Amino acid sequence: MSPVANSIAPAASGRGPAAPPPQDLATEFLDRRSTLDKVRGTLHRYPALSPAIVLVASIIVFGLLNDRFLQPGNLSLITQQVAVVGTIGVAQTLVILTAGIDLSVGAVMVLSGMVMAQTATTNGLPAVVAIGVGLVVALAAGGVNGLLVTRLRLPPFIATLGTLNVFIALTLLYSQGSTVRGGDMPALLTWTGTTFDVGGVRISTGVLLMLALYVIVAAILGRTAWGRHVYAVGDDKEAARLAGISVNRVLMSVYLTAGAILALGAWIQIGRSNAASPNVGVDLNLDSITAVVIGGTSLFGGRGTVWGTLLGALIVGVFRNGLSLAGLDVLYQTLAVGVLIIVAVSVDQWIRKVRK
């Protein structure tokens, strides 16, 4: 029988018209999602949305509570304070995207900065060479972390907890506990602290370098195969391996890249404080993790953006500054940041349960 005959046979036999196709039950189910489920799905698709909402709300609240908060001088202070944490946060974001964590980022930055300062002052080498030597040291530190994670297969938390103490000790031994003042360094090393006026707000060169770093890293993560591999490894290492991705190579490249970023952070820190001190940045490890977590990057890997980290760093800066202007003790500022971390992780857990 021809196809045409087949198509009219049911009508001719008195069975009536063909039954309509069954309704897509999955579509019907998704349409029945509650408003809360839809919000969760939106936050899952756009990880930087929730920290952006928190940042805007924080600025509005603190601006209403204190007239000085939105003054150009105070905004200048916030942006310059965020420059160092924001830069280190990029390195931490890359590691956390692979479902790892780096507790040594602050120590590596301080070690790299001391090497830059000592190379330029004690050894009398040009500033460009000093920055290059500091970069090599930071890359070596990142390489050590990478080898411990990929070759010895140590958990990143344990590996970097150990290297944190190693790098702190090396910094103190190398510098003999002494601080190098900015006046003793070449101008290039403190150039990142140079400020200029933008609408009454004093912006430092270090802030511009940080923003340029975010643009570059965001483009690499979003538009290159390496960026997709970083997300894939963080989402599921075994699935990434089965897909042909060299997991160890990706992890090693992430720790090396983080080392290079920390060298930039060291340069920005020298300009920010106009000195290189072995005792600076005691809380930078935790501050970087705080910025990443509040910024919507999942501690379980595979989800997040560097722009979220920038928002997280700004939120921390805004909270500390706003609470300080409100006259609250620094202990309460630390308490507020701790509550922010707990809330951010709880929200992340909730978002990860989204129905796909």
N, C-alpha and C positions, 0 to 999 in steps of 0.2 A: 504493500500500500504506500502511496506517495505521502510525503510530509504534509501536503495540503489536506489530503483525506484524513490523515491522522488528526489534524488540528480541528476538523469539524465533526469528527466521529462522536464525541461526547454529546454535542448538541442534537445530532441526528437521532441518537439512541434515547433521547428524552431525559438525560441526566442533568440538563441545565447547563449554564455557563461554567467555565472552569473556576475553581475556588481561588480566591485572592491569595497571594503569597503570604506565608506566615509573618507576623510582625517580628521585627528584630528585638528579641527580649533584652539584649544587652543595652540597646539604645533606650528602651523603655525604663530599664533599671537606672541608667545614668540620669535620665530626666527626673527621676524621683529623688535624687540626692537633695539633702537638706541644704539650707543656706550655709551652715557651718562647714559641710563637706565641700561646697563650692569654694568657700574662702580658703580652706586647707589646700584644695587643688591649685588655686591661684598662687598661693605662697610657695607651693612645691615647684611650680613652673618658673616663678620669679623669686629666687632666694634673697635678692637685695631689696625686695619691696618692704618687708617687715622692718628692717633696720632704718630704711628711709622714713617710714612713718614715725618710728620712735625718735629719730633725730629731729624731724620737723616739730613734733609735739614738745620735745625737750627745749628747743630753742624758744618756742612760743611761751612755755611756762616760765622758764628762767628770765625771759625778757620782760614778762609781766611782773615777776616778783622783784626784779631789781633793774632800775633804769641804767645802771652802769654796764649791764651784761652786753647790750648791743652797741656799746660805744666802740668806735674804731680801734682805740688802744687795746681794749679787752679782746676784740676779735683778732687783732694781730698776735696777741699772746697765745690764744688758743691754736691758731694755725701753725705757729712756730713750734709749739709744744708737740703738736701732732706729727710733725715732719719725721722725727726719728722713729716713733712707734709705728707710724704708717709705713715707713720703708721696711722695717723689720717684719711688719705684718705680712708683706708680700712674700717674703721668704717662708714664713710660717704657713701661709696659705697653701703654697705649693706642696709642702710636706704633708699637711693635713688632708689635702685633696687626694693623696695616695693612701689615706687611712693610717698615716703615721703622725708623729708629733716630735718636735725638736725643742728640747729643754735647754739647749746650749746656744741658742741664737744670740742672746745678750752677751755671753762670754766670748763668743767668736768675734762679735762686733768690737768689743772692748780690746781684745787682743790685737785685732787688725789695726785699730786706731792707734794703739800704743806703738806698734811697729812702724806705722807711717810717721808718727811724731819723732820717735827716736832715730829713725833712719835719716830724717831731714835735719835734725839738730845735732845729735851726738856724732853721727857719721858724716854729716855735712854734704849729703847727696842732694841733687836737685829734687824739687817737690814732686815732679812727674815721676821720677824714679821711686821716690818714697811711696807714692800712691800705688805704683805698680807692685812694689814689694808687699805692701799691705794686702793687695788683691791676691797675690800668690799665697800668702799665709791663710787668708780666708778660704780660698779654693782648697788648700791642703786640709784645712779643718773640716770643710764640707765633705771632702773625699774620705777622710777617716770615718766620719759618721756613715757615709754611704757604704763603705766596706764592711763596717760592723753589722749593718742591716742586711746587706746582700750576700756577703760571703760567710760571715759567722752566723747569720740568720738570727741575730739578737732582736728582740722587740725594740722598736724605735724608742719607746719610753725609757727602757733600761739602758740602751746604748748611749743615748744623749744625756741621760742623767749622769752616767760615768764620765763622758767627755766634758760635761759642764764643769765638774770639779777639776779635771785635768787642765782645761783651758784657763780657768781662773788661777790655778797654781802657776801655770806657765807665764801668764801676764804679770803676776806679782814678782816672779823670779826675774823676768826679763827687764821689768821697769824698776825693780828694787823698791817698789811701793811709792815711787816719786811721780809727781804730776809735771807734765810739760806745758808751760804757759803758752798762750797764743802769740804773745809778743816775741817769743823766741823762735817761732816757726816761720817758714816762708809764707808769703801772702796767699799763695794758691791753696794751701791747706785750710786756711780759715775763710776762704772765698765763699764757701757755702753759707756762711753766716751773714753775708752782705744783704742788706734790706733795701727795698725801694717802695715807693708809695703807689698804691692802687686804690683810688677812691677814698683816701684817708686811712686805709688799712696798710700796715707795713708788712709786706710779703718778703720772705727771705729767698735767696737763690736755692737753698736746700729744699724749700717747699716746691719750687718749680721742678727741681730734679726728681723729687718724689712723684709729682703728678705725671711727669714724662715716663717714669718707670711704670706707673699704673697703666698708662696708655699702651706701652710696648708689651707688657706681660698680658694684658687683657686681649690684645690682638693675637698674640702667640697662642694663648689658650683657646681662643675661639675660632681661629682660622688656619691652624696648622695641624698636621698629623700628630706631631708631638703632643700638642695640647689635648687632642682627643685620646691619645694613649694614656696621658696622665689621669684623665677622668675614668677611663676604662679600668686601669689598674686599681684605682681607689674604690671603684664600684664593686669589682669582683676580680681578684687576682687570678684565680684559676680559669675563669671564663676568658680573661684577657690572654692568658698563656695559650689556651686552646684556639684562640682566634689568630695566633701567630705573633703576638706582641712579646718582645723580650722584656719581661717584667723587671729583671735585675738591672738591665741597661736603663730602663726608664727611671727606676728608683735612684740609680747612681747619678743620672743626669739631673734629677731634681735636687739632690743634696749638693751637687756641684754648683748648680744655678743659684741655690739658696746662699751658698758661700760667697758668690760674686755679689749678690744683692746686699749681703751683710757688710761687705767692704764699702759699698756705696753708703750704707747706713753709718759706718764709722766716720767717713768723710763728712757727712752731714752733721754728725754729733760733734765733731771737732769744731766746726763752724758755729754750731748752735751754742756751745758752752765756752767757745774761745779758749779751749784747753783740751788736753788729752790726759785723762786720769784713769788709773786702774780700778778706782772705786766707783766709777760712774755706772749708771744703768743697772743697779741691783735688782730692780723690779721689771726690767725690760722683757725677760723671758715670759713672765706671767701676763704682762701688759699686752704682748703680741698675741698670746693665745686668747686673751679676753677680747681683743679687737676682732680676731678671726671668728670666734664663736658668736659674739654679738652680731657680727656682720652676716650671719646666716650660713656660713660654711659648716657642713656637717662633720663632726668629729669621727664619724664612721666612714668618711671618704666618699668621693664620687659626686658630690653636689656642693655648689658654691661658686662665688665669683670674687675676683680681687676688688671689684668696686664695692661689694658688700663689706670687705675688710676695711676699706677707706671710711665707709660710713660708720663701722664699728669703732674705729680709732677716733673719729670725730665725736661719737656719742660719749666715749670715755672722757675725752677732753672737755666736752661741754658739761658733763655731770660733775667732774672734779672742779671745774672753774665755777659753775653755777652754785654748787654747794659751798664753795669757799667764799663767794661773794655773799652768800646767805649767812655767813658767820658760823657755819658748822665746823666742828673739829675734824681734823684729817682722818680720825678713826671712823667717823660717820661717812666720810667720803669713800673710804675703803669698804665699809659695810655696804654702801649703795652699789658699788661696782660688783661686789660679791653676789648681791641679790640679782643684779643684771645677768651675771653669768648663769646662775641657777635657772632663771626664767628663760634665757636664751636656749639653753640645752633642753629644757622641758618642752619648749615650743618646737625645737628641732625634732625631738622624739615624736611629738604629736603630728608634725608635718610628714614625717617618714611613713606614717601609717595610712597615707592617702591611698584611695582605691584607684588603681590604674586601669 
